[in-house]
Amino acid sequence: MNTLTTIAISLVIILHLSFFVLEMFLWKTPYGRKTFALSEDYAKQSASLAANMGLYNSFLAAGLLWGLLSTGGFDALVFFLSCIIIAGLYGGLTTKRTILWIQALPAVIALSLLILNT
């Protein structure tokens, strides 16, 4: 795997770890509420749901890290990047359009580089 592919996948890992922190720990804070445009009341009501989403994002990051660090991790990388792309497409179409650019597009780029450089 070349350096550019590793950097792209690492960026996706960092993004999902950031989502994890935002959703799991910062959801109800002023920063979290501003990031997701939430009222204080809605943030409190939806905190457990957000923590669940954050936990899923940590699993996606862990799967990508596992794929990067393991010998023959190509299949794991393809699987987890594909999961992220599908989730990003669904979120972008049903929730907020920016999810397409923040979540799906980096994973599409990383997956494309992975496949092209194999």
N, C-alpha and C positions, 0 to 999 in steps of 0.2 A: 504494500500500500504506500502511495507516495505522500509526501509531506502535506500537500494541499488538501488531500482527502482526509488525512488525520486531523488537520486544523478545522476543516468543515464539520466533521463529526464531533470534535471537541467543543466547537461552538454550540452545537445542538445539545450536548451534555450540559454545558454551562447554562444555556437558556432554560432547560428543564429543571435544573437545580434551583435556578432563580424563581421559576414558577412554584416549585415546591416551597421555598421559603416564604414567598408572597402569600400563597394560599394557606399554608399551614400555620405560619407564625405572625404574619403582618396583616392579615385580612381585616381585622377590626381596628387597626391603627390608622391615624390620619393618612400616612403614606399609602397603605393598602387600599383604603377607601378612595383616595384620589386616583390611584392607578386604575382601579376597576370602576370608577364613577359610581360609588355606592353611598347610600345614606347610612348614617350611623345605625339606625334601627334595622335596616335590611342586612347590614354587615353582621350584626349580632344574631339575627335570625338565621342567617345562612352560613354561619361559621363552621358548623360541623360538616356541611356539604363541601365547603371550600377545603377544609382539611382533608377530606376524602380525595378530592381532586388533586391536592398537593401530594398526597401519598402516592397516587398513581403516577404522577410526574416524576417522583423520585425513583420509582421502579423502572420507568422508561430510561432515565439517565443511567441507572445501575446496569440495565441491560446493554446499553451502548458501551459503557465502560468495560463491561465483561467482554463484549465483542472486540473492542480495541485491544484489550490486554491478552486475550486468549489466542493460542495458536489455532489457526483455522477458524477465526471468528466471523468470517464472511457471512455465513448463514444467519448468525445472530444479529449482525449489523443490518442486513437486509430486512429481517423480520421487524426489529424495533424501529428502524427508520420508516418502514411501511406503516406500522401502527401509528406512528406520530403523524405521518402524512394523512392517513384516513381520519384520525381524530381532528387534525387541523382543518381538513376540508369540511367535516361535519360541523365543527364549531364555527367556522367561518360562514357557512351557509345558514346555520340555525341561530347563532347567538350574536356574533359581532364580526363584521367583515375583516377587521384588522388581524384576527386570528390566522387568516390565510397567509398574511405576510410575516407575522411574528413567529408562528409555529410551523405551518406547512411548508412555506417556501425554503427556509433553511434546511429542512429535512429533505426536500426534493433535490436541492443542490448537492447535499452530502451524498444522497443515494446515487444521483447521477454520476458524481465523481467516483464513487466507489465502484460502480458498474463499469464505467469507461476506463478505469485504471486497473482493472483486474485481468 
